Structure formats: structure tokens, C-alpha cells
């Protein structure tokens, strides 16, 4: 017997079948389903690339001594920036850049989401076909730009991630789409229900972590606005340069949020070889004249109350644990179920953080800026341990009856 509660289907929504969700004949022919995903990807690739191209042209027009912009150069540069947003390293003037501007990747995901929500039939063949086409497109663009070897695999993987997230969320956002639970039941029905519940709790913990990191980033930006203003005044970019600089900072803002997550967890991050930004200490050095870097935490953000920052990660685990407990049947829960939920929650949060930190860091050349970001595995391990402490504590106390006062049998008020 399952230890998780089932959620009754709302009477206000039309009945749907999982077969329809997975591409059955109820929603139309297979060809029409597949082509809807292809068409959504064509739109999203064109839209996201044109936006990047527009910003590239504006940046070139604002460069000193620039007259007419050669469209071939602008298109090649825009293609490199677009690929970099998908995780593909680019070489500029002999300098290899691997630092991914996550804002560009987020733009590609958003364009894919919007196009899928508007144009795609929410069935599996459409999602799969669209994802395959997107991955083939990123690989082809990378190959045309001279990318070779393992970087082509990175291009394909980046396309799969962007398209999978964009198409999947766009499909599920449609009114006639199946619920997330229905899809996961079909795809991962072989996974124990308690483990699937742990994955959901881990996703919640990750979302809460990102929210907390965004809040910390906001505080950093407010605290460092004077330094950023001085850098901007020294650059004197003009109105076109100011627009370009603002867009560039928005492109890297998600990276700063993920670095703040590493700071919250404890290990911290680096912006240059030999630097360290942690809750215990700050070791900085010369940085590029980039206003956003004025938001990096200074010595005033170390020691004292900052040492309690990892408690925020544990608190996210606590909330995730309570979320999971509310979806369990207390009278049927065993200690093995508690272990499954807690372990799956911690592993999900750790894997998600490792992937995000991997994408948020990189290098800008082979010099001092060859080391930017956090150590993915170290941060992931620490986050998993802190989340496990929070979720495991809540589940253990709740299962022992200390939170309910009824020996593990919760009231249903």
C-alpha cells in the first residue's frame, strides 16, 4: 500500500488521459503532433538569435571608431554569444571564454517556452522532436563556427537542456496539458512513490535556495551601488554603451545569484585566481572594470551574523521536509520511507546545485580570470548535507510523533 496521499482530480477540469499526454491519437495525428514541436523550435531559435543579433549590432555601433557594421562580422559575433549562452566555449582574439552568461541561456529558454505555449501540441512526440531539432541546430551552428571535438557534444547537450526545459514547461502550461504528476507517473512509475515525493521536495528546496540567493544578491547590489556607480562614471560609456553595459550585466546577473547560493552554503566562490568570497573571509584582488562586480561581498559580509548563513540552507530543507510530510499517510510511514524521502530530497537538491554551479562558472582567458565561480561538487555536497539535515530532522521528529502529539497519527483538521 502506498504511503503517499493521492490528489483527487478537480471536477472543474476536463478529464484527460495519460495516453493523450504521451501522444495518443486523441489529440491528432502523430505527424501533426511532431511538426508542432518542430515549428515551435524554429520560431524560438530565430527569435532568440535575432534578439542577440540586435544587441550585438547596437554594441558594435557604440564602439569607438566604428562606422558601418559588417553584417557578416555582426552575425558571427552574435552566433558566438548565442552559443556561449548554451554553454559552448568561444574564442575571441585568441582568448577562450567558457564563462556562460546565464541570462542569454535564460532568454533562449524563455523564447522556447513562449513559442511552445503558443504553437505546440502538448504531447511527447512534439517535445521529443523539438528537442532533437534544437540540439541538432546548436551542434550545426557550433560546427559552422569552427567548434570541434568535445565542444560539439557540449553544444548538443546545451540544446537538449534549453529545449527540454522550454518545451516541457511550455507544454505543461497549456490548459489542455496533463498535470505534472500524470506525466511523471508514466515516465517514472517504476520509481518508488516515496522517492518521487523526495524529488518533488528536492525541487522545492532548490527553488527556495534560489529565492534566498536572489534576496542576498539584491542586498549585495544595494550595498555595492556606490562602488558600481564609481566604476560606471569612470567608464563614461555614453547612452549606447550604457544600454549595452546594462544588458551585459543582466546577462551575468543569474551567475551572481548562483555565486550567492554558494556563499550561503558556506564554500563560497572565486572571481579570479587566488580570490575567495566566503562567509568566513574575503580574499580579493584586481577585477575588471565591470559595475556588477561592485556588488561582490566585501569584508563587512564576513564573520558575525554571516557565519549563520548556512542555516538558511538548512531552513530550506526544513520547509521541504514539512512539504513532504504533509503528503504522506502518517499511519503507514515506516523509517525506510523516511530515509527514501530524505535521501531523494538531498540528492535532488545536490544534483541540481552541481549542474547550476557548473554552468555559472568558467574562465575568461588563460590569465588571472581563468577561475571564476564556485566548485560545483564541493558546493553540491555541502548543500546536500545541509538540506538533508533539515528535511531529515523534520521527518524524523514528525514520524516520532513529536510534532503531532498522537504517536505519528496526524489530525486532519
Secondary structure as GFF3:
##gff-version 3
##sequence-region A 1 413
A	DSSP	alpha_helix	18	21	.	.	.	ID=ss1
A	DSSP	three_ten_helix	25	27	.	.	.	ID=ss2
A	DSSP	alpha_helix	30	62	.	.	.	ID=ss3
A	DSSP	alpha_helix	71	84	.	.	.	ID=ss4
A	DSSP	beta_strand	90	92	.	.	.	ID=ss5
A	DSSP	beta_strand	95	97	.	.	.	ID=ss6
A	DSSP	alpha_helix	102	119	.	.	.	ID=ss7
A	DSSP	alpha_helix	124	144	.	.	.	ID=ss8
A	DSSP	alpha_helix	150	172	.	.	.	ID=ss9
A	DSSP	alpha_helix	180	187	.	.	.	ID=ss10
A	DSSP	alpha_helix	193	223	.	.	.	ID=ss11
A	DSSP	alpha_helix	225	235	.	.	.	ID=ss12
A	DSSP	alpha_helix	238	265	.	.	.	ID=ss13
A	DSSP	beta_strand	270	271	.	.	.	ID=ss14
A	DSSP	beta_strand	276	277	.	.	.	ID=ss15
A	DSSP	beta_strand	282	283	.	.	.	ID=ss16
A	DSSP	three_ten_helix	291	295	.	.	.	ID=ss17
A	DSSP	three_ten_helix	299	301	.	.	.	ID=ss18
A	DSSP	three_ten_helix	304	308	.	.	.	ID=ss19
A	DSSP	alpha_helix	310	325	.	.	.	ID=ss20
A	DSSP	three_ten_helix	330	332	.	.	.	ID=ss21
A	DSSP	alpha_helix	335	360	.	.	.	ID=ss22
A	DSSP	three_ten_helix	368	370	.	.	.	ID=ss23
A	DSSP	beta_strand	372	373	.	.	.	ID=ss24
A	DSSP	alpha_helix	376	399	.	.	.	ID=ss25
###
